[in-house]
Amino acid sequence: MRYSDLGIGGNIGGAGGVSVKSYVFKVVIEPDKFEDGREAWQAHCPALKGCRTWGHTRDEAMANIRDAIDLYVQDLLEAGEPIPVDQGTIELPEPAVVVNV
């Protein structure tokens, strides 16, 4: 299961008592411009070094950073690395859904 649609990353467990955690990552989305003056948006996740993307619109940048975070977290899990938890990250011991308004 991919968590990018929920705005969270984490471990998912099935039957057998495997624990499920949820992570909420702070992201930064800033306006930018192409060389020709067209609007663009930069997005990054401070807790995940090098996790950056962009979009033509703010919404596209948000969708792209969700995907980038999901892929980053999946790579960490596959490599057996811990998921970074810092001041911009919330770790919950149970499943959660994040709603951005």
C-alpha positions in Angstrom: 0.0 0.0 0.0 1.3 3.5 -0.8 0.8 6.2 1.7 1.4 9.1 -0.6 -2.3 9.6 -1.2 -2.8 10.1 2.5 0.2 12.5 3.0 1.9 10.0 5.3 4.6 7.4 5.1 5.1 4.4 7.3 5.2 0.7 7.8 2.0 -1.2 7.1 1.3 -4.5 8.7 -1.2 -7.2 8.0 -2.5 -10.0 10.1 -0.2 -11.3 12.7 0.1 -8.3 15.0 2.7 -6.4 12.9 2.6 -2.8 14.1 1.6 0.1 11.9 3.1 3.6 12.3 2.2 6.8 10.6 4.5 9.8 9.8 3.6 13.3 9.1 6.3 15.3 7.4 6.5 19.1 7.2 7.0 20.3 3.6 8.0 23.7 2.2 6.4 24.9 -1.0 7.7 28.2 -2.5 6.9 30.2 -5.6 9.5 30.2 -8.4 9.7 31.2 -12.0 11.1 29.6 -15.2 13.7 31.5 -17.1 10.9 32.7 -19.5 8.9 34.1 -16.6 6.3 31.3 -16.3 5.1 30.4 -12.8 6.6 27.4 -11.1 6.6 26.0 -7.5 9.5 24.4 -5.6 8.8 21.9 -2.9 11.0 20.0 -0.4 10.9 18.1 2.8 13.5 19.4 5.4 13.5 16.1 7.3 14.5 14.0 4.2 17.8 15.2 2.9 17.6 15.8 -0.9 13.9 15.2 -1.1 12.9 18.0 -3.6 10.6 18.4 -6.5 8.6 21.1 -8.3 5.3 21.7 -10.1 3.7 24.1 -12.5 1.1 24.9 -9.8 1.2 24.8 -6.0 -1.2 21.8 -6.1 1.0 20.0 -8.6 4.1 20.7 -6.4 2.2 19.3 -3.3 1.2 16.2 -5.2 4.8 15.7 -6.4 6.3 16.1 -3.0 3.8 13.5 -1.6 5.1 11.1 -4.2 8.7 12.0 -3.6 8.3 11.5 0.2 6.6 8.1 -0.4 9.4 6.9 -2.6 12.1 8.2 -0.2 10.5 6.4 2.8 10.0 3.2 0.8 13.8 3.3 -0.2 14.7 3.8 3.5 12.5 0.9 4.6 14.0 -1.4 1.8 17.5 -0.5 2.9 16.7 -1.1 6.6 17.3 2.5 7.4 15.3 4.4 10.1 12.8 7.0 9.1 14.1 10.4 10.3 12.0 12.0 13.0 12.9 15.7 13.7 11.2 18.9 14.7 9.2 18.9 11.4 8.1 15.3 11.6 5.4 13.7 13.7 5.5 9.9 14.3 2.3 8.3 15.4 2.1 4.7 16.7 -1.1 3.9 14.8 -2.6 4.5 11.3 -3.7 8.1 10.6 -5.0 10.2 7.8 -3.8 13.7 7.2 -6.1 16.4 5.8 -4.5 19.6 4.4 -6.9 22.6 4.3 
